Each structure stands twice: as structure tokens, then as C-alpha cells.
Amino acid sequence: MRWNRVLALVASLLLPAGVQAQESYKVEPLKETPPAALAEPVKATLNAEGLRIVDDQGKTVADVWFRKAIPASGKPAGPDGPILFPTLKVGELIGALRFAEEGHDFRDQAIAKGVYTLRYGLQPMNGDHLGASPFRDFALLVPAAKDKALADLAAKALHQESAESAGTSHPAILMLLEAPAGANKAGASMVHDEEKNTWGVVTSLTLLPKGESATVALPVQLVIVGMAMN
């Protein structure tokens, strides 16, 4: 028995770190108003309560608040080629995020602890991004202190201001995917892609289609933990 325990210990030490004790994450309701660090015009458009993502030790990773009603060109009708959410507009505000400690984006860029707006963006169609994702939809993080107006940001300005979140020349991005079928019927949840080792919060964005008086739900997955394989 003693040798069995020794052999088991040796075997565990030889395993890759991710195999020994893989982290897991969950999402909880956050009964807290959006952070004071946000500009008032931005803050006023966000839900009064948010979502908190915690790790398996109960430590907060990030808090997210989504917009009450996101303007859309029409009702959701599925993807348009590599664009999953063609009714959304590049540069428009979709929410805000607060990292409790230093975080990382989908490119594994370090993002300082603090508050950021989330704006919808599309991955450029150039050779620099081949293999990063088959889809072009992302949420770009912009420092709250820099993003004071509600107006949509033009693509160039969005990329430049988002890059300041990472202190690099590349925007700070979180992947935005379709929600797995039935994943959020009981409210927000976390989903794990074992192959890519990513964790995403699944919830519904509230859209206000152009010319409509009633809002509609758009189920999405925002990848909070994990990075592109390439």
C-alpha cells in the first residue's frame, strides 16, 4: 500500500499542471449597480444588476453588466457567413466588465484590474487573424476612463482605444459566440469547451430592433476565461 501511494504521487507530479487540477468556473447573480468608474451616460444604459464569475475557490474573476436594450438593425435571424450577430453594429455599447484582479483577453494579453466598457466589434479580414476563430464577432474592452460617451465608436477609434486596455498595439478582445442550445433556459450559466479549454458565460442580450417597440432576447456566450489556440 505504501509503494502504491508513492507511485501515485510520482505519477501525479509527472502530469501536466492542467491535468492535475483543472480549474472550473461558475456564474452568480450580482445585486450590485454598475461601477461608479463608468461615465454616467454609459452607466444609465446598463442593467441595475450584473453577473459575477467566480472560480472553484469562490474567488471573483470578473463582474459583467449588460445593456438594458441594445439597438439592432432587425430581429435576430441567424449568422451571415462568419458573422454570428449581423444585426449588431460595430462600435456600439453592449455592456461593461470589471476585472477583480489582472485578467487576460482572448489573445492572452494581460488586462489590468479595473473597469472597462464592452463594445461590439468584428475581427478584420486579413492574414494576421487566420486561425484565431472561424467567426468574426468579439466584445472589445475599452478603459472606462476613456469611454465617456454613449455614441457608437468607429472601427478605427474602437481598435485604438481598446488597445489601451492591454497596453499594446492590438485591441483587447473577448470572444462572442452563439449560446449552446438550451444552455441558458434557467438563467445565466457557464459553459466549458474542453477542446479549446475556454469558459464562457451564457446569457441573453436584450435587443431593441429598429422600428420595433418591444425588445427581443439574443442568447450569446461571452468567453471570459481562455484564449485562441493560434
BATORMI-712089 format. One record per atom (N, C-alpha, C): residue in three letters; x, y, z. Coordinates in steps of 0.05 Angstrom, whole numbers, padded with zeros to 5 digits, always signed. Example, Ala and Ser with C-alpha at 12.3 -4.5 7.8 and 13.67 -1.06 7.14 Angstrom:
2
ALA+00264-00114+00156ALA+00246-00090+00156ALA+00264-00066+00156SER+00257-00045+00142SER+00273-00021+00143SER+00258+00001+00157
# end
This chain:
230
MET+00017-00024+00000MET+00000+00000+00000MET+00017+00025+00000ARG+00039+00024+00016ARG+00057+00047+00017ARG+00069+00053-00010TRP+00078+00033-00024TRP+00090+00037-00050TRP+00069+00047-00070ASN+00045+00037-00067ASN+00024+00047-00085ASN+00020+00077-00082ARG+00020+00086-00057ARG+00017+00115-00052ARG+00040+00131-00064VAL+00065+00120-00061VAL+00088+00133-00072VAL+00087+00135-00102LEU+00079+00113-00115LEU+00076+00112-00144LEU+00055+00132-00154ALA+00033+00133-00139ALA+00011+00152-00147ALA+00021+00181-00145LEU+00037+00187-00124LEU+00047+00214-00121LEU+00066+00221-00143VAL+00084+00202-00150VAL+00103+00207-00172VAL+00088+00211-00198ALA+00068+00195-00203ALA+00052+00197-00228ALA+00039+00225-00230SER+00028+00234-00207SER+00014+00260-00207SER+00033+00283-00213LEU+00058+00280-00203LEU+00078+00301-00207LEU+00087+00302-00236LEU+00085+00280-00250LEU+00093+00279-00278LEU+00072+00289-00297LEU+00047+00292-00288LEU+00025+00301-00304LEU+00027+00331-00309PRO+00018+00340-00333PRO+00018+00369-00337PRO+00000+00383-00317ALA+00007+00408-00311ALA-00007+00422-00289ALA-00037+00423-00294GLY-00045+00427-00319GLY-00074+00430-00325GLY-00089+00404-00321VAL-00075+00381-00322VAL-00087+00355-00318VAL-00090+00349-00289GLN-00071+00358-00272GLN-00071+00352-00244GLN-00096+00364-00230ALA-00102+00389-00236ALA-00124+00402-00222ALA-00135+00424-00240GLN-00153+00416-00258GLN-00164+00436-00276GLN-00184+00454-00261GLU-00181+00480-00266GLU-00199+00499-00253GLU-00226+00498-00265SER-00246+00506-00251SER-00273+00508-00261SER-00285+00535-00252TYR-00306+00543-00265TYR-00318+00570-00260TYR-00348+00568-00260LYS-00360+00587-00246LYS-00389+00588-00246LYS-00398+00617-00245VAL-00423+00622-00252VAL-00433+00650-00252VAL-00455+00652-00231GLU-00455+00675-00218GLU-00475+00681-00197GLU-00488+00708-00202PRO-00513+00711-00193PRO-00526+00738-00196PRO-00510+00758-00179LEU-00508+00782-00188LEU-00494+00803-00174LEU-00513+00826-00169LYS-00522+00829-00144LYS-00541+00850-00137LYS-00525+00875-00130GLU-00513+00886-00151GLU-00496+00910-00148GLU-00499+00927-00173THR-00502+00953-00169THR-00505+00970-00192THR-00478+00973-00207PRO-00479+00982-00232PRO-00455+00985-00247PRO-00435+01004-00233PRO-00409+00999-00237PRO-00388+01014-00222PRO-00389+01045-00227ALA-00382+01059-00206ALA-00381+01088-00207ALA-00360+01098-00227ALA-00340+01081-00234ALA-00319+01088-00253ALA-00330+01093-00281LEU-00354+01083-00287LEU-00366+01087-00313LEU-00377+01115-00316ALA-00376+01126-00339ALA-00388+01152-00345ALA-00418+01150-00342GLU-00431+01171-00332GLU-00460+01170-00327GLU-00476+01163-00351PRO-00470+01173-00375PRO-00486+01166-00399PRO-00485+01136-00405VAL-00462+01124-00400VAL-00458+01095-00404VAL-00472+01080-00382LYS-00467+01087-00357LYS-00478+01074-00334LYS-00509+01073-00335ALA-00521+01094-00344ALA-00550+01096-00345ALA-00563+01076-00364THR-00548+01065-00383THR-00560+01047-00402THR-00557+01017-00393LEU-00543+01012-00371LEU-00537+00985-00362LEU-00558+00975-00342ASN-00561+00949-00341ASN-00578+00936-00322ASN-00570+00943-00294ALA-00589+00945-00276ALA-00584+00953-00248ALA-00568+00931-00233GLU-00570+00906-00243GLU-00555+00884-00230GLU-00538+00870-00251GLY-00517+00856-00242GLY-00499+00843-00261GLY-00496+00814-00256LEU-00474+00803-00267LEU-00467+00775-00264LEU-00438+00774-00253ARG-00433+00756-00235ARG-00406+00752-00224ARG-00395+00724-00231ILE-00371+00724-00243ILE-00358+00699-00250ILE-00338+00693-00228VAL-00340+00669-00216VAL-00321+00661-00195VAL-00308+00635-00202ASP-00284+00630-00191ASP-00270+00605-00196ASP-00279+00584-00175ASP-00266+00561-00177ASP-00275+00539-00159ASP-00268+00543-00130GLN-00253+00564-00124GLN-00247+00571-00096GLN-00265+00594-00086GLY-00283+00602-00104GLY-00301+00624-00096GLY-00290+00652-00100LYS-00267+00653-00113LYS-00254+00679-00118LYS-00265+00692-00143THR-00271+00718-00141THR-00283+00732-00163THR-00263+00736-00185VAL-00271+00729-00210VAL-00254+00733-00233VAL-00262+00759-00247ALA-00288+00762-00252ALA-00298+00786-00266ALA-00328+00790-00260ASP-00336+00815-00261ASP-00365+00822-00259ASP-00373+00835-00286VAL-00397+00828-00295VAL-00407+00838-00321VAL-00435+00850-00318TRP-00439+00873-00330TRP-00466+00885-00332TRP-00472+00889-00362PHE-00495+00880-00370PHE-00502+00883-00398PHE-00522+00907-00402ARG-00524+00916-00426ARG-00541+00939-00432ARG-00571+00931-00430LYS-00587+00950-00421LYS-00616+00944-00418LYS-00629+00938-00445ALA-00622+00953-00466ALA-00633+00949-00492ALA-00613+00958-00513ILE-00602+00939-00528ILE-00582+00945-00548ILE-00595+00950-00575PRO-00591+00973-00587PRO-00603+00978-00614PRO-00593+00957-00634ALA-00612+00947-00650ALA-00605+00927-00670ALA-00619+00935-00697SER-00607+00926-00719SER-00618+00933-00745SER-00643+00918-00751GLY-00648+00896-00737GLY-00671+00880-00741GLY-00672+00857-00720LYS-00692+00840-00722LYS-00694+00817-00704LYS-00672+00797-00711PRO-00661+00783-00691PRO-00641+00762-00697PRO-00651+00742-00717ALA-00635+00736-00737ALA-00643+00717-00758ALA-00621+00698-00764GLY-00602+00694-00746GLY-00581+00675-00750GLY-00556+00688-00762PRO-00535+00672-00765PRO-00509+00683-00776PRO-00511+00691-00805ASP-00492+00708-00812ASP-00488+00716-00840ASP-00459+00709-00847GLY-00455+00684-00856GLY-00428+00675-00861GLY-00413+00673-00835PRO-00389+00685-00833PRO-00373+00684-00809PRO-00382+00704-00787ILE-00403+00719-00793ILE-00413+00739-00774ILE-00437+00727-00760LEU-00435+00722-00734LEU-00456+00709-00719LEU-00480+00728-00713PHE-00473+00753-00709PHE-00494+00772-00700PHE-00495+00796-00718PRO-00504+00793-00743PRO-00504+00814-00762PRO-00523+00837-00756THR-00541+00834-00737THR-00559+00856-00730THR-00547+00876-00711LEU-00524+00869-00700LEU-00509+00887-00682LEU-00492+00905-00699LYS-00485+00929-00688LYS-00470+00948-00702LYS-00442+00951-00690VAL-00422+00951-00707VAL-00394+00954-00698VAL-00391+00980-00682GLY-00380+00978-00658GLY-00374+01001-00642GLY-00395+01008-00622GLU-00418+00993-00622GLU-00439+01000-00603GLU-00434+00987-00576LEU-00444+01001-00555LEU-00441+00991-00528LEU-00459+00967-00523ILE-00447+00946-00511ILE-00464+00923-00504ILE-00463+00917-00474GLY-00443+00929-00460GLY-00442+00924-00431GLY-00417+00936-00419ALA-00411+00927-00395ALA-00387+00935-00381ALA-00376+00911-00365LEU-00350+00911-00359LEU-00337+00889-00345LEU-00317+00900-00325ARG-00316+00887-00302ARG-00296+00895-00282ARG-00279+00870-00275PHE-00253+00872-00279PHE-00235+00851-00270PHE-00227+00856-00241ALA-00231+00835-00224ALA-00225+00838-00196ALA-00195+00838-00192GLU-00180+00824-00208GLU-00151+00824-00208GLU-00142+00826-00237GLU-00116+00824-00242GLU-00107+00825-00270GLU-00121+00802-00286GLY-00132+00809-00309GLY-00145+00788-00325GLY-00130+00785-00351HIS-00141+00769-00369HIS-00129+00764-00396HIS-00151+00763-00417ASP-00145+00772-00441ASP-00165+00772-00462ASP-00161+00746-00479PHE-00176+00745-00501PHE-00175+00720-00518PHE-00149+00716-00531ARG-00132+00736-00532ARG-00105+00734-00543ARG-00084+00729-00521ASP-00094+00726-00496ASP-00077+00722-00473ASP-00061+00748-00466GLN-00072+00771-00475GLN-00060+00796-00466GLN-00068+00802-00438ALA-00049+00812-00422ALA-00055+00819-00394ALA-00072+00845-00394ILE-00094+00844-00378ILE-00111+00867-00375ILE-00111+00874-00346ALA-00105+00899-00340ALA-00102+00908-00312ALA-00129+00906-00297LYS-00128+00902-00271LYS-00151+00903-00254LYS-00165+00930-00259GLY-00192+00929-00261GLY-00206+00954-00265GLY-00232+00950-00281VAL-00243+00973-00290VAL-00269+00973-00304VAL-00266+00981-00333TYR-00281+00966-00350TYR-00279+00970-00379TYR-00307+00969-00391THR-00312+00985-00412THR-00336+00981-00427THR-00332+00958-00447LEU-00354+00947-00455LEU-00354+00925-00475LEU-00368+00936-00500ARG-00355+00936-00522ARG-00367+00945-00547ARG-00364+00924-00569TYR-00384+00921-00585TYR-00385+00901-00606TYR-00365+00907-00628GLY-00351+00887-00637GLY-00332+00891-00659GLY-00329+00866-00676LEU-00317+00869-00699LEU-00312+00847-00717LEU-00282+00844-00723GLN-00274+00819-00723GLN-00246+00813-00730GLN-00240+00821-00758PRO-00218+00836-00763PRO-00212+00845-00790PRO-00206+00821-00808MET-00213+00824-00834MET-00208+00803-00853MET-00180+00806-00865ASN-00160+00797-00850ASN-00133+00798-00861ASN-00117+00774-00851GLY-00093+00771-00862GLY-00077+00747-00855GLY-00068+00746-00827ASP-00068+00768-00812ASP-00059+00768-00784ASP-00077+00752-00766HIS-00101+00746-00774HIS-00120+00734-00756HIS-00129+00706-00765LEU-00115+00695-00785LEU-00122+00668-00795LEU-00120+00648-00773GLY-00141+00632-00769GLY-00140+00610-00749GLY-00148+00618-00721ALA-00150+00644-00716ALA-00157+00653-00689ALA-00185+00644-00682SER-00204+00646-00701SER-00231+00638-00697SER-00245+00636-00724PRO-00263+00617-00728PRO-00278+00616-00753PRO-00299+00639-00755PHE-00304+00652-00732PHE-00324+00673-00731PHE-00310+00700-00725ARG-00324+00722-00732ARG-00311+00748-00730ARG-00321+00765-00707ASP-00340+00755-00691ASP-00353+00771-00671ASP-00337+00771-00645PHE-00333+00795-00634PHE-00319+00798-00609PHE-00331+00821-00593ALA-00325+00821-00567ALA-00331+00844-00550ALA-00304+00856-00544LEU-00301+00882-00550LEU-00275+00896-00545LEU-00277+00911-00519LEU-00256+00909-00503LEU-00255+00923-00478LEU-00242+00951-00482VAL-00255+00971-00471VAL-00245+00999-00472VAL-00243+01009-00444PRO-00221+01021-00436PRO-00219+01032-00408PRO-00242+01051-00402ALA-00255+01047-00380ALA-00278+01063-00372ALA-00272+01093-00372ALA-00247+01099-00363ALA-00239+01127-00362ALA-00237+01140-00389LYS-00234+01124-00410LYS-00232+01135-00437LYS-00258+01135-00452ASP-00277+01119-00443ASP-00302+01115-00458ASP-00325+01130-00443LYS-00328+01155-00449LYS-00347+01172-00433LYS-00373+01178-00448ALA-00375+01172-00474ALA-00399+01178-00489ALA-00413+01153-00498LEU-00439+01154-00500LEU-00454+01130-00508LEU-00453+01125-00538ALA-00446+01145-00554ALA-00446+01142-00583ALA-00429+01119-00592ASP-00436+01106-00615ASP-00421+01085-00626ASP-00393+01095-00633LEU-00373+01077-00631LEU-00346+01084-00639LEU-00340+01073-00667ALA-00328+01089-00684ALA-00319+01080-00710ALA-00298+01058-00706ALA-00296+01039-00725ALA-00279+01016-00722ALA-00250+01024-00715LYS-00239+01044-00728LYS-00211+01051-00723LYS-00208+01062-00695ALA-00226+01079-00686ALA-00224+01090-00659ALA-00229+01068-00639LEU-00247+01050-00644LEU-00252+01028-00626LEU-00227+01011-00622HIS-00214+01005-00643HIS-00190+00988-00641HIS-00167+01003-00626GLN-00164+01028-00632GLN-00143+01044-00618GLN-00148+01046-00588GLU-00173+01053-00581GLU-00179+01057-00553GLU-00179+01030-00538SER-00188+01009-00551SER-00187+00982-00538SER-00159+00973-00533ALA-00141+00979-00552ALA-00113+00971-00548ALA-00101+00983-00523GLU-00111+01006-00514GLU-00101+01017-00489GLU-00108+01000-00465SER-00128+00983-00467SER-00135+00965-00445SER-00113+00945-00440ALA-00099+00938-00462ALA-00077+00918-00459ALA-00049+00931-00460GLY-00048+00956-00466GLY-00022+00970-00468GLY-00005+00960-00491THR-00019+00951-00512THR-00005+00940-00536THR-00016+00954-00560SER-00009+00944-00584SER-00020+00955-00609SER-00045+00940-00618HIS-00053+00919-00603HIS-00076+00903-00611HIS-00099+00907-00592PRO-00123+00909-00602PRO-00147+00912-00584PRO-00148+00889-00564ALA-00161+00895-00541ALA-00166+00875-00520ALA-00193+00863-00527ILE-00194+00837-00531ILE-00219+00825-00542ILE-00228+00801-00525LEU-00254+00797-00524LEU-00266+00773-00512LEU-00284+00761-00534MET-00281+00735-00538MET-00296+00723-00560MET-00326+00722-00554LEU-00342+00728-00574LEU-00371+00728-00571LEU-00383+00707-00590LEU-00396+00687-00578LEU-00406+00663-00593LEU-00436+00660-00589GLU-00447+00643-00606GLU-00475+00635-00602GLU-00476+00618-00576ALA-00499+00620-00563ALA-00503+00604-00539ALA-00509+00575-00547PRO-00498+00555-00532PRO-00506+00528-00538PRO-00536+00524-00534ALA-00548+00508-00550ALA-00577+00504-00549ALA-00586+00497-00521GLY-00605+00512-00511GLY-00617+00506-00485GLY-00599+00512-00461ALA-00576+00524-00465ALA-00557+00528-00443ALA-00566+00548-00422ASN-00582+00568-00430ASN-00589+00588-00410ASN-00619+00590-00405LYS-00633+00567-00408LYS-00662+00568-00403LYS-00668+00574-00374ALA-00650+00567-00356ALA-00655+00573-00327ALA-00640+00597-00318GLY-00632+00615-00336GLY-00617+00638-00329GLY-00588+00635-00338ALA-00571+00653-00329ALA-00543+00653-00337ALA-00529+00628-00327SER-00509+00618-00343SER-00494+00594-00336SER-00466+00597-00348MET-00448+00579-00339MET-00422+00578-00351MET-00419+00552-00367VAL-00406+00554-00390VAL-00402+00530-00406VAL-00372+00527-00411HIS-00363+00502-00412HIS-00335+00496-00416HIS-00331+00482-00442ASP-00314+00493-00459ASP-00306+00479-00483ASP-00280+00464-00477GLU-00283+00437-00474GLU-00260+00421-00465GLU-00237+00421-00486GLU-00245+00421-00511GLU-00224+00420-00532GLU-00207+00445-00532LYS-00220+00468-00530LYS-00206+00494-00531LYS-00198+00504-00502ASN-00209+00491-00482ASN-00206+00498-00454ASN-00213+00527-00449THR-00237+00534-00458THR-00247+00561-00452THR-00272+00559-00435TRP-00277+00580-00420TRP-00301+00582-00404TRP-00316+00607-00412GLY-00342+00604-00418GLY-00358+00627-00426GLY-00383+00630-00410VAL-00391+00655-00405VAL-00416+00660-00391VAL-00438+00661-00412VAL-00459+00645-00408VAL-00481+00644-00427VAL-00505+00659-00415THR-00515+00678-00431THR-00537+00694-00422THR-00551+00705-00447SER-00571+00722-00443SER-00585+00734-00466SER-00581+00764-00466LEU-00572+00775-00489LEU-00572+00803-00492LEU-00600+00812-00499THR-00607+00836-00490THR-00634+00847-00497THR-00631+00867-00520LEU-00644+00861-00542LEU-00642+00877-00566LEU-00668+00893-00570LEU-00664+00917-00581LEU-00687+00933-00590LEU-00685+00937-00620PRO-00698+00919-00635PRO-00696+00921-00665PRO-00707+00948-00675LYS-00694+00957-00696LYS-00702+00983-00709LYS-00732+00981-00717GLY-00747+01002-00710GLY-00775+01003-00718GLY-00794+00987-00700GLU-00783+00974-00680GLU-00799+00958-00661GLU-00802+00972-00634SER-00823+00966-00620SER-00827+00978-00594SER-00821+00958-00572ALA-00820+00932-00579ALA-00814+00911-00559ALA-00786+00900-00563THR-00774+00893-00541THR-00747+00881-00542THR-00748+00851-00547VAL-00726+00840-00557VAL-00724+00812-00561VAL-00698+00802-00549ALA-00697+00776-00543ALA-00673+00764-00530ALA-00654+00752-00551LEU-00629+00756-00547LEU-00608+00744-00564LEU-00589+00728-00547PRO-00593+00701-00546PRO-00574+00685-00530PRO-00546+00686-00540VAL-00527+00690-00522VAL-00499+00692-00530VAL-00481+00678-00510GLN-00456+00674-00518GLN-00436+00664-00499GLN-00412+00683-00501LEU-00405+00695-00478LEU-00382+00713-00477LEU-00359+00698-00463VAL-00338+00692-00478VAL-00315+00676-00467VAL-00299+00694-00448ILE-00299+00687-00422ILE-00286+00702-00402ILE-00258+00691-00396VAL-00255+00664-00396VAL-00230+00651-00390VAL-00222+00634-00413GLY-00197+00636-00422GLY-00186+00620-00443GLY-00178+00638-00466MET-00162+00626-00485MET-00151+00642-00506MET-00151+00626-00532ALA-00146+00640-00554ALA-00144+00628-00581ALA-00122+00607-00581MET-00126+00586-00596MET-00107+00565-00598MET-00083+00573-00615ASN-00087+00591-00634ASN-00065+00600-00651ASN-00056+00628-00645
# end
